[in-house]
Amino acid sequence: MLNFILYATAALIWGSTWLGIKLQLIQVPPILSVGYRFCLATVILAVYCILRDKQLVFSRRDHLFMAIQGFSLFGLSYCMSYLATSYLTSGLVAVVYSTILMWNILNLRMFMGQAIAWRAFWGGILGLSGICIVFWHDLAAFTATRGLIGLSMALVGAYLSSLGNVVGARHARTGVPVTQANAYGMAYGGLLTLAIHFGAAAKSSWTGPRATWLPCFI
């Protein structure tokens, strides 16, 4: 029963984020939204770690991997998902991101030598099929004009999320606690997205709005 409650809670929280992203994009530029989100999450986790007296000092090597995880899972991946939602419905983006399980199986095999879990793979295919049925109307409304741009962004974001998950598996093997790894990872990812946003904004102000190098980021 406890496992069901934990699973249902995670599914409800993660599933509702897509609606939150859609609403947030009305008020705040996509990349800036990601920066705000993870910088705030970093502060919350940091306060929690301090109050619980958790270890916050790690080696440079650990910080390197936490930065990789932050850039991929909490930074660029979420940038891609937010931008993809500007081109696709949030339901369709959720369908694409559901391929993370398959990417995880592939990347764990490639980078960590873990045997392919075929039961999990086919279970993921079955789950993905169910999600496609739920969002069938979104899939039927797909248009190639803007849809391919959003689809490409979502696929890249899903793969980057998987790379971050692989680094998370590395943390588990080397004894880096999940809470602290997420705190530092979100900090690295949030700072990266803020740098991208304000860097693009500065570039735009120097060369004019029509010459900006990343017009969709601002």
C-alpha positions as CSV (number, residue, x, y, z in Angstrom):
1,M,0.0,0.0,0.0
2,L,2.8,2.4,0.9
3,N,4.5,1.7,-2.5
4,F,1.2,2.6,-4.3
5,I,0.9,5.8,-2.3
6,L,4.4,6.8,-3.1
7,Y,4.0,6.0,-6.8
8,A,0.7,7.8,-7.0
9,T,2.1,10.9,-5.3
10,A,5.1,11.0,-7.6
11,A,2.8,10.5,-10.7
12,L,0.4,13.3,-9.6
13,I,3.2,15.8,-8.8
14,W,5.2,15.1,-12.0
15,G,2.2,14.9,-14.2
16,S,0.8,18.2,-13.0
17,T,4.1,20.0,-13.8
18,W,3.2,20.1,-17.5
19,L,0.1,22.2,-16.8
20,G,2.2,24.4,-14.5
21,I,4.8,24.9,-17.3
22,K,2.0,25.8,-19.8
23,L,0.6,28.5,-17.4
24,Q,4.1,29.8,-16.4
25,L,5.1,30.4,-20.0
26,I,2.3,32.9,-20.3
27,Q,4.0,35.1,-17.7
28,V,7.8,34.4,-17.9
29,P,10.2,33.7,-20.8
30,P,10.9,29.9,-21.0
31,I,14.6,29.8,-20.1
32,L,14.2,32.4,-17.3
33,S,11.4,30.2,-15.9
34,V,13.8,27.2,-15.6
35,G,16.3,29.4,-13.8
36,Y,13.8,30.7,-11.3
37,R,12.4,27.2,-10.7
38,F,15.7,25.5,-9.9
39,C,17.4,28.4,-8.1
40,L,14.4,28.4,-5.7
41,A,14.5,24.6,-5.4
42,T,18.3,24.9,-4.5
43,V,17.6,27.3,-1.7
44,I,14.9,25.0,-0.3
45,L,17.1,21.9,-0.4
46,A,20.1,23.8,1.0
47,V,18.1,25.0,4.0
48,Y,16.8,21.5,4.5
49,C,20.4,20.1,4.4
50,I,21.7,22.7,6.8
51,L,18.8,22.1,9.3
52,R,19.3,18.3,9.1
53,D,23.1,18.7,9.4
54,K,23.7,16.8,6.2
55,Q,27.1,16.6,4.5
56,L,27.7,19.5,2.0
57,V,31.4,19.1,1.3
58,F,32.3,16.9,-1.6
59,S,35.4,16.3,-3.8
60,R,36.1,18.1,-7.1
61,R,35.3,15.0,-9.0
62,D,31.9,14.7,-7.3
63,H,31.2,18.3,-8.1
64,L,32.2,17.7,-11.7
65,F,29.6,15.0,-12.0
66,M,27.0,17.0,-10.1
67,A,27.6,19.8,-12.6
68,I,27.1,17.4,-15.5
69,Q,23.9,16.2,-13.9
70,G,22.7,19.7,-13.3
71,F,23.5,20.9,-16.8
72,S,21.8,18.0,-18.4
73,L,18.9,17.0,-16.2
74,F,18.0,20.2,-14.4
75,G,19.3,22.8,-17.0
76,L,19.3,22.0,-20.7
77,S,16.6,19.3,-20.5
78,Y,14.1,21.6,-18.8
79,C,15.0,24.4,-21.3
80,M,14.1,22.0,-24.1
81,S,10.9,20.9,-22.4
82,Y,9.8,24.5,-21.8
83,L,10.6,25.6,-25.4
84,A,9.0,22.5,-26.8
85,T,5.8,23.4,-25.0
86,S,5.8,26.6,-26.9
87,Y,5.4,24.6,-30.1
88,L,3.5,21.5,-29.0
89,T,0.7,20.8,-26.5
90,S,1.9,19.9,-23.0
91,G,0.4,16.5,-23.4
92,L,2.4,15.7,-26.5
93,V,5.6,16.9,-24.8
94,A,4.8,14.6,-21.9
95,V,4.4,11.7,-24.4
96,V,7.9,12.4,-25.8
97,Y,9.5,12.7,-22.4
98,S,8.0,9.3,-21.5
99,T,10.7,7.8,-23.7
100,I,13.2,8.5,-20.9
101,L,12.9,5.0,-19.6
102,M,14.1,3.5,-22.9
103,W,16.9,6.1,-23.1
104,N,17.9,5.2,-19.5
105,I,18.2,1.5,-20.4
106,L,20.3,2.3,-23.5
107,N,22.6,4.8,-21.7
108,L,23.1,2.6,-18.6
109,R,24.3,-0.1,-21.0
110,M,26.6,2.3,-22.9
111,F,28.1,4.2,-20.0
112,M,27.9,1.9,-17.0
113,G,27.9,-1.5,-18.6
114,Q,24.6,-2.4,-17.0
115,A,22.7,-5.3,-18.6
116,I,19.6,-4.4,-20.6
117,A,16.5,-5.0,-18.5
118,W,14.2,-6.3,-21.2
119,R,11.2,-6.6,-18.9
120,A,11.6,-2.9,-18.0
121,F,12.1,-2.0,-21.7
122,W,8.9,-3.7,-22.9
123,G,7.1,-2.5,-19.8
124,G,8.1,1.0,-20.8
125,I,6.9,0.4,-24.3
126,L,3.5,-0.7,-22.9
127,G,3.4,2.4,-20.7
128,L,4.3,4.7,-23.5
129,S,1.5,3.1,-25.6
130,G,-1.0,3.9,-22.9
131,I,0.2,7.5,-22.6
132,C,-0.2,7.8,-26.4
133,I,-3.8,6.6,-26.1
134,V,-4.5,9.1,-23.4
135,F,-3.1,12.0,-25.5
136,W,-4.4,10.7,-28.8
137,H,-6.2,13.9,-29.6
138,D,-2.9,15.8,-29.2
139,L,-1.1,13.3,-31.4
140,A,-3.8,13.6,-34.1
141,A,-3.5,17.4,-34.1
142,F,0.3,17.3,-34.7
143,T,1.3,19.6,-37.6
144,A,4.7,19.4,-39.3
145,T,5.2,23.1,-39.6
146,R,5.8,23.9,-36.0
147,G,5.5,20.4,-34.6
148,L,8.8,19.1,-35.9
149,I,10.7,21.9,-34.2
150,G,8.9,21.1,-30.9
151,L,9.4,17.4,-31.4
152,S,13.1,17.8,-31.9
153,M,13.5,19.9,-28.8
154,A,11.5,17.4,-26.7
155,L,13.5,14.4,-28.0
156,V,16.8,16.2,-27.2
157,G,15.4,17.2,-23.8
158,A,14.4,13.6,-23.0
159,Y,17.8,12.3,-23.9
160,L,19.5,14.9,-21.8
161,S,17.3,13.9,-18.9
162,S,18.4,10.3,-19.4
163,L,22.1,11.3,-19.2
164,G,21.4,13.1,-16.0
165,N,19.8,9.9,-14.6
166,V,22.9,7.9,-15.6
167,V,25.0,10.4,-13.5
168,G,22.5,9.8,-10.7
169,A,23.2,6.1,-10.9
170,R,26.9,7.0,-10.7
171,H,26.2,9.0,-7.5
172,A,24.4,6.0,-6.0
173,R,27.5,3.7,-6.7
174,T,29.9,6.2,-5.2
175,G,27.9,7.0,-2.2
176,V,26.9,10.6,-3.0
177,P,23.5,11.2,-1.2
178,V,20.5,12.0,-3.4
179,T,19.4,15.1,-1.6
180,Q,22.8,16.8,-1.7
181,A,23.4,15.8,-5.3
182,N,20.1,17.3,-6.3
183,A,20.8,20.5,-4.3
184,Y,24.1,21.1,-6.1
185,G,22.8,19.8,-9.4
186,M,19.9,22.2,-9.4
187,A,22.2,25.0,-8.4
188,Y,24.5,24.3,-11.4
189,G,21.5,23.8,-13.8
190,G,19.7,26.9,-12.5
191,L,22.8,29.1,-12.9
192,L,23.4,27.8,-16.4
193,T,19.9,28.7,-17.5
194,L,20.1,32.1,-16.0
195,A,23.4,32.7,-17.8
196,I,21.9,31.5,-21.1
197,H,18.9,33.8,-20.7
198,F,20.7,37.0,-19.7
199,G,23.5,36.2,-22.2
200,A,21.0,36.1,-25.0
201,A,19.3,39.2,-23.6
202,A,22.6,41.1,-23.6
203,K,23.4,39.9,-27.1
204,S,20.1,41.2,-28.3
205,S,20.6,44.6,-26.7
206,W,24.0,44.9,-28.5
207,T,22.9,43.9,-31.9
208,G,19.2,44.7,-32.0
209,P,16.2,42.3,-31.5
210,R,16.3,41.0,-35.1
211,A,19.9,39.9,-34.8
212,T,19.7,38.0,-31.5
213,W,21.3,34.6,-31.7
214,L,18.6,32.9,-29.6
215,P,15.4,34.7,-30.2
216,C,13.2,32.1,-28.6
217,F,15.1,32.3,-25.3
218,I,14.0,35.9,-24.5
